Amino acid sequence: MPVEGTWDLSVSTPVGTISAVLELRREDGVLTGSAHGAGEEVPLTGLVLDGDRLTWKQAVTKPIRLNLAFAAEVDGDTLTRTAAAGRLPASKVAGHRRAERTDPAAAEL
């Protein structure tokens, strides 16, 4: 199942909901990505797609410094599951892949 694209994520934490944008792409056949939100962009590490299960890690510094581990189930253009930060309780994650826009002028070429 392809997961490449731009995903809008919502992470429900004890201190409120955090929004982020996840960018996934293939480079030389390898799945890579980055996340941005709260004024920072961070690379994803340990990014693995196994069937419909997508896992990755990322470090953030805002609103506080945390190392996050995500475990998600991908179903078409939706993504759900959890994000964990050390010994803190897991937070629910929900995401939706943005529709790819096509340039009408390019389609005419």
C-alpha positions as CSV (number, residue, x, y, z in Angstrom):
1,M,0.0,0.0,0.0
2,P,1.6,3.3,-1.0
3,V,1.8,5.9,1.8
4,E,3.7,8.7,0.0
5,G,2.1,12.1,0.1
6,T,1.3,14.9,2.5
7,W,-0.6,13.9,5.6
8,D,-2.3,16.3,8.1
9,L,-1.9,14.8,11.6
10,S,-3.7,15.5,14.8
11,V,-2.1,14.3,18.1
12,S,-4.4,14.4,21.1
13,T,-2.2,14.9,24.2
14,P,-3.0,15.6,27.8
15,V,-2.2,19.3,27.2
16,G,-4.3,19.6,24.1
17,T,-4.3,18.7,20.4
18,I,-1.2,19.3,18.4
19,S,-1.4,19.6,14.6
20,A,1.5,18.5,12.3
21,V,2.1,17.9,8.7
22,L,3.8,14.7,7.6
23,E,5.6,14.5,4.3
24,L,6.4,11.0,3.0
25,R,8.3,10.2,-0.2
26,R,10.4,7.6,-1.9
27,E,14.0,8.3,-2.6
28,D,15.9,5.6,-4.5
29,G,13.3,3.1,-3.5
30,V,13.6,4.0,0.2
31,L,10.7,5.5,2.2
32,T,11.8,8.8,3.8
33,G,10.0,11.7,5.4
34,S,9.8,14.7,7.6
35,A,7.3,16.4,9.9
36,H,6.6,20.0,10.5
37,G,4.6,22.0,13.0
38,A,5.0,24.3,15.9
39,G,7.6,26.3,13.9
40,E,10.0,23.4,13.3
41,E,10.7,20.7,10.7
42,V,12.2,17.4,11.8
43,P,13.4,14.3,9.9
44,L,11.7,11.0,10.5
45,T,13.9,8.2,11.6
46,G,13.3,4.4,11.7
47,L,10.6,4.8,9.1
48,V,9.1,1.4,8.3
49,L,6.0,0.4,6.3
50,D,5.0,-3.3,7.0
51,G,1.7,-4.0,5.2
52,D,-0.7,-1.4,6.6
53,R,1.4,-0.6,9.7
54,L,3.6,2.5,9.5
55,T,6.1,3.3,12.3
56,W,8.6,6.1,12.8
57,K,10.4,8.2,15.4
58,Q,11.0,11.9,15.6
59,A,12.5,14.3,18.0
60,V,10.7,17.6,18.7
61,T,11.7,20.6,20.8
62,K,8.4,22.5,20.8
63,P,6.3,22.8,22.9
64,I,8.8,20.7,24.9
65,R,11.8,18.5,24.0
66,L,10.5,15.0,23.4
67,N,11.5,11.9,21.5
68,L,8.3,10.5,20.0
69,A,7.6,7.0,18.6
70,F,4.6,6.6,16.3
71,A,2.8,3.4,15.4
72,A,0.0,3.9,12.9
73,E,-2.4,1.8,10.8
74,V,-2.9,3.1,7.3
75,D,-6.3,2.6,5.6
76,G,-6.3,4.3,2.2
77,D,-6.1,8.1,2.9
78,T,-6.6,7.8,6.7
79,L,-4.1,7.0,9.4
80,T,-4.9,6.2,13.1
81,R,-3.2,4.8,16.2
82,T,-0.8,6.3,18.8
83,A,2.3,8.3,19.5
84,A,4.4,7.6,22.7
85,A,7.0,9.8,24.4
86,G,9.0,7.8,26.9
87,R,7.0,6.9,30.0
88,L,4.2,9.3,29.3
89,P,0.8,7.9,28.3
90,A,0.4,7.2,24.6
91,S,-1.5,9.9,22.7
92,K,-4.1,9.2,20.0
93,V,-3.0,10.1,16.5
94,A,-5.3,10.7,13.5
95,G,-4.3,11.7,10.0
96,H,-5.7,12.3,6.5
97,R,-3.7,12.3,3.3
98,R,-4.1,15.5,1.3
99,A,-5.5,15.0,-2.2
100,E,-2.9,15.4,-4.9
101,R,-3.4,18.5,-7.0
102,T,-2.8,18.3,-10.7
103,D,-1.8,21.2,-12.8
104,P,-4.5,21.5,-15.5
105,A,-1.9,23.2,-17.8
106,A,0.5,20.3,-17.4
107,A,-2.2,17.8,-18.2
108,E,-2.7,19.4,-21.6
109,L,1.0,18.9,-22.6
